[in-house]
């Protein structure tokens, strides 16, 4: 076997290992956001990676071709968005709650104006960059639950006030009639 054949096979083995790692990450992820990180410094990328690691997410940069192979291995169809894999691509893998990592990415984008969101895959659905930003800007889950509860209680609370006012009005009217009768007698 020549040195050239050995180099090619070693190179292929490395790529297969990278694809296998990515396929594992894709399989474990509840959501993924694909970004163009071009223009970010090494320190900025590392800061983003550290922040995401604390909240059970991971940001990884790799070759587009290897990422596409890993996505295809896990039966994730990104044909519609294939044109967006023409520039540098960083992938944020979200393993647990979606809101925290999306908010961290949004915070980084507000601070640096980078990275640029290409698209996302959340719960198996492909989302546009604007959809990903909308989800990132949603309030925390506890706040959403409180808002929903407030909305559900609002009609009951309004009915309670209306009925209470009618009873109060009746009592005040009866008291006024009683006072008037006592004053005339």
C-alpha positions as a Markdown table, in Angstrom:
| # | Residue | x | y | z |
|---|---|---|---|---|
| 1 | Unk | 0.0 | 0.0 | 0.0 |
| 2 | Unk | 1.5 | 3.4 | -1.0 |
| 3 | Unk | 1.8 | 6.4 | 1.4 |
| 4 | Unk | -0.8 | 8.2 | -0.6 |
| 5 | Unk | -3.4 | 5.5 | -0.2 |
| 6 | Unk | -2.6 | 5.3 | 3.6 |
| 7 | Unk | -3.0 | 9.1 | 3.9 |
| 8 | Unk | -6.3 | 9.0 | 2.2 |
| 9 | Unk | -7.6 | 6.1 | 4.3 |
| 10 | Unk | -6.4 | 7.8 | 7.5 |
| 11 | Unk | -8.1 | 11.0 | 6.4 |
| 12 | Unk | -11.3 | 9.1 | 5.6 |
| 13 | Unk | -11.2 | 7.4 | 9.0 |
| 14 | Unk | -10.9 | 10.8 | 10.7 |
| 15 | Unk | -13.8 | 12.2 | 8.7 |
| 16 | Unk | -15.9 | 9.1 | 9.5 |
| 17 | Unk | -15.2 | 9.6 | 13.2 |
| 18 | Unk | -16.2 | 13.3 | 13.0 |
| 19 | Unk | -19.5 | 12.3 | 11.2 |
| 20 | Unk | -20.2 | 9.6 | 13.8 |
| 21 | Unk | -19.7 | 12.2 | 16.6 |
| 22 | Unk | -22.0 | 14.7 | 14.8 |
| 23 | Unk | -24.6 | 12.0 | 14.2 |
| 24 | Unk | -24.6 | 11.2 | 17.9 |
| 25 | Unk | -25.1 | 14.9 | 18.8 |
| 26 | Unk | -27.9 | 15.2 | 16.2 |
| 27 | Unk | -29.6 | 12.1 | 17.7 |
| 28 | Unk | -29.4 | 13.5 | 21.2 |
| 29 | Unk | -30.4 | 17.1 | 20.4 |
| 30 | Unk | -34.0 | 18.3 | 21.0 |
| 31 | Unk | -33.2 | 21.3 | 18.7 |
| 32 | Unk | -30.4 | 22.6 | 16.5 |
| 33 | Unk | -29.7 | 26.1 | 15.3 |
| 34 | Unk | -27.4 | 26.6 | 12.3 |
| 35 | Unk | -25.4 | 29.9 | 12.2 |
| 36 | Unk | -22.8 | 31.6 | 10.1 |
| 37 | Unk | -20.0 | 32.5 | 12.6 |
| 38 | Unk | -17.7 | 34.2 | 10.1 |
| 39 | Unk | -16.3 | 37.3 | 11.7 |
| 40 | Unk | -16.2 | 36.0 | 15.3 |
| 41 | Unk | -12.9 | 35.8 | 17.0 |
| 42 | Unk | -11.7 | 32.7 | 18.7 |
| 43 | Unk | -12.3 | 34.2 | 22.2 |
| 44 | Unk | -15.9 | 35.2 | 21.3 |
| 45 | Unk | -16.6 | 31.6 | 20.0 |
| 46 | Unk | -15.1 | 30.1 | 23.1 |
| 47 | Unk | -17.1 | 32.4 | 25.4 |
| 48 | Unk | -20.3 | 31.4 | 23.6 |
| 49 | Unk | -19.3 | 27.7 | 23.9 |
| 50 | Unk | -18.7 | 28.1 | 27.7 |
| 51 | Unk | -22.0 | 29.9 | 28.2 |
| 52 | Unk | -24.0 | 27.3 | 26.3 |
| 53 | Unk | -22.3 | 24.4 | 28.0 |
| 54 | Unk | -23.6 | 25.6 | 31.4 |
| 55 | Unk | -27.2 | 25.3 | 30.1 |
| 56 | Unk | -26.9 | 21.9 | 28.5 |
| 57 | Unk | -26.2 | 23.0 | 24.9 |
| 58 | Unk | -23.2 | 22.9 | 22.7 |
| 59 | Unk | -21.9 | 25.0 | 19.8 |
| 60 | Unk | -19.7 | 23.2 | 17.3 |
| 61 | Unk | -18.2 | 24.4 | 14.0 |
| 62 | Unk | -17.4 | 21.9 | 11.3 |
| 63 | Unk | -17.3 | 21.4 | 7.5 |
| 64 | Unk | -20.7 | 21.7 | 5.9 |
| 65 | Unk | -20.3 | 18.4 | 3.9 |
| 66 | Unk | -19.6 | 16.4 | 7.1 |
| 67 | Unk | -22.6 | 18.1 | 8.9 |
| 68 | Unk | -24.9 | 17.3 | 6.0 |
| 69 | Unk | -23.8 | 13.6 | 6.0 |
| 70 | Unk | -24.5 | 13.4 | 9.8 |
| 71 | Unk | -27.9 | 15.0 | 9.3 |
| 72 | Unk | -28.7 | 12.6 | 6.5 |
| 73 | Unk | -27.6 | 9.6 | 8.7 |
| 74 | Unk | -30.2 | 10.6 | 11.2 |
| 75 | Unk | -32.9 | 11.0 | 8.5 |
| 76 | Unk | -33.2 | 14.7 | 8.9 |
| 77 | Unk | -34.1 | 16.3 | 5.6 |
| 78 | Unk | -32.6 | 19.7 | 5.0 |
| 79 | Unk | -32.8 | 19.8 | 1.2 |
| 80 | Unk | -35.0 | 22.9 | 1.4 |
| 81 | Unk | -32.2 | 24.7 | 3.3 |
| 82 | Unk | -29.2 | 23.1 | 1.5 |
| 83 | Unk | -28.2 | 26.4 | -0.1 |
| 84 | Unk | -27.6 | 27.8 | 3.4 |
| 85 | Unk | -24.7 | 25.4 | 3.8 |
| 86 | Unk | -22.5 | 27.4 | 1.4 |
| 87 | Unk | -20.6 | 29.4 | 4.1 |
| 88 | Unk | -19.1 | 28.6 | 7.5 |
| 89 | Unk | -21.6 | 26.9 | 9.6 |
| 90 | Unk | -21.7 | 26.6 | 13.4 |
| 91 | Unk | -24.3 | 24.4 | 14.9 |
| 92 | Unk | -25.9 | 24.9 | 18.3 |
| 93 | Unk | -27.1 | 21.6 | 19.7 |
| 94 | Unk | -29.8 | 22.0 | 22.4 |
| 95 | Unk | -30.0 | 18.9 | 24.6 |
| 96 | Unk | -32.6 | 20.0 | 27.3 |
| 97 | Unk | -34.7 | 23.1 | 27.6 |
| 98 | Unk | -34.9 | 25.2 | 24.4 |
| 99 | Unk | -35.4 | 28.7 | 25.8 |
| 100 | Unk | -32.1 | 29.1 | 27.7 |
| 101 | Unk | -29.7 | 28.3 | 24.9 |
| 102 | Unk | -31.8 | 30.4 | 22.4 |
| 103 | Unk | -31.7 | 33.4 | 24.8 |
| 104 | Unk | -27.9 | 33.0 | 25.2 |
| 105 | Unk | -27.5 | 33.0 | 21.4 |
| 106 | Unk | -29.8 | 36.0 | 21.1 |
| 107 | Unk | -27.8 | 37.8 | 23.8 |
| 108 | Unk | -24.5 | 37.1 | 21.9 |
| 109 | Unk | -26.1 | 38.3 | 18.7 |
| 110 | Unk | -27.3 | 41.6 | 20.3 |
| 111 | Unk | -23.8 | 42.2 | 21.8 |
| 112 | Unk | -21.7 | 41.3 | 18.8 |
| 113 | Unk | -24.1 | 41.3 | 15.8 |
| 114 | Unk | -22.7 | 37.8 | 15.2 |
| 115 | Unk | -23.3 | 34.9 | 14.5 |
| 116 | Unk | -26.0 | 35.2 | 11.9 |
| 117 | Unk | -28.8 | 32.6 | 12.2 |
| 118 | Unk | -29.3 | 30.6 | 9.1 |
| 119 | Unk | -32.2 | 28.4 | 10.3 |
| 120 | Unk | -33.2 | 26.0 | 13.0 |
| 121 | Unk | -34.6 | 22.6 | 13.6 |
| 122 | Unk | -36.8 | 22.4 | 16.8 |
| 123 | Unk | -38.9 | 19.4 | 17.6 |
| 124 | Unk | -38.3 | 18.0 | 14.1 |
| 125 | Unk | -39.6 | 21.1 | 12.3 |
| 126 | Unk | -37.5 | 23.4 | 10.2 |
| 127 | Unk | -37.8 | 27.0 | 11.3 |
| 128 | Unk | -36.6 | 30.2 | 9.6 |
| 129 | Unk | -34.2 | 32.6 | 11.2 |
| 130 | Unk | -37.0 | 34.9 | 12.2 |
| 131 | Unk | -38.9 | 32.1 | 13.8 |
| 132 | Unk | -35.8 | 31.2 | 15.8 |
| 133 | Unk | -35.5 | 34.8 | 17.0 |
| 134 | Unk | -39.2 | 35.0 | 17.9 |
| 135 | Unk | -38.8 | 31.8 | 20.1 |
| 136 | Unk | -35.7 | 33.2 | 21.7 |
| 137 | Unk | -37.5 | 36.4 | 22.6 |
| 138 | Unk | -40.4 | 34.6 | 24.3 |
| 139 | Unk | -40.6 | 35.1 | 28.1 |
| 140 | Unk | -39.5 | 32.3 | 30.4 |
| 141 | Unk | -41.8 | 29.3 | 30.8 |
| 142 | Unk | -42.9 | 30.4 | 34.3 |
| 143 | Unk | -44.0 | 33.8 | 33.0 |
| 144 | Unk | -45.9 | 32.2 | 30.1 |
| 145 | Unk | -47.7 | 29.9 | 32.5 |
| 146 | Unk | -48.6 | 32.8 | 34.8 |
| 147 | Unk | -49.9 | 34.8 | 31.8 |
| 148 | Unk | -52.0 | 31.8 | 30.7 |
| 149 | Unk | -53.4 | 31.4 | 34.2 |
| 150 | Unk | -54.2 | 35.1 | 34.4 |
| 151 | Unk | -56.0 | 34.9 | 31.1 |
| 152 | Unk | -58.0 | 31.9 | 32.2 |
| 153 | Unk | -58.9 | 33.5 | 35.5 |
| 154 | Unk | -59.8 | 36.9 | 34.0 |
| 155 | Unk | -63.4 | 36.0 | 32.9 |
| 156 | Unk | -64.2 | 34.4 | 36.3 |
| 157 | Unk | -62.7 | 37.4 | 38.1 |
| 158 | Unk | -64.8 | 39.8 | 36.0 |
| 159 | Unk | -68.0 | 37.9 | 36.8 |
| 160 | Unk | -67.1 | 37.9 | 40.5 |
| 161 | Unk | -66.7 | 41.7 | 40.5 |
| 162 | Unk | -69.9 | 42.2 | 38.5 |
| 163 | Unk | -71.9 | 40.0 | 40.9 |
| 164 | Unk | -70.3 | 41.5 | 43.9 |
| 165 | Unk | -71.0 | 45.0 | 42.7 |
| 166 | Unk | -74.7 | 44.1 | 42.2 |
| 167 | Unk | -75.0 | 42.7 | 45.8 |
| 168 | Unk | -73.1 | 45.8 | 47.2 |
| 169 | Unk | -75.4 | 48.1 | 45.2 |
| 170 | Unk | -78.5 | 46.3 | 46.6 |
| 171 | Unk | -77.2 | 46.5 | 50.2 |
| 172 | Unk | -76.4 | 50.2 | 49.8 |
| 173 | Unk | -79.9 | 50.9 | 48.3 |
| 174 | Unk | -81.6 | 49.0 | 51.2 |
| 175 | Unk | -79.5 | 50.9 | 53.7 |
| 176 | Unk | -80.4 | 54.2 | 52.1 |
| 177 | Unk | -84.1 | 53.3 | 52.2 |
| 178 | Unk | -83.8 | 52.2 | 55.9 |
| 179 | Unk | -82.0 | 55.5 | 56.8 |
| 180 | Unk | -84.7 | 57.5 | 55.0 |
| 181 | Unk | -87.5 | 55.7 | 56.8 |
| 182 | Unk | -85.8 | 56.2 | 60.2 |
| 183 | Unk | -85.3 | 59.9 | 59.4 |
| 184 | Unk | -89.0 | 60.4 | 58.5 |
| 185 | Unk | -90.3 | 58.6 | 61.5 |
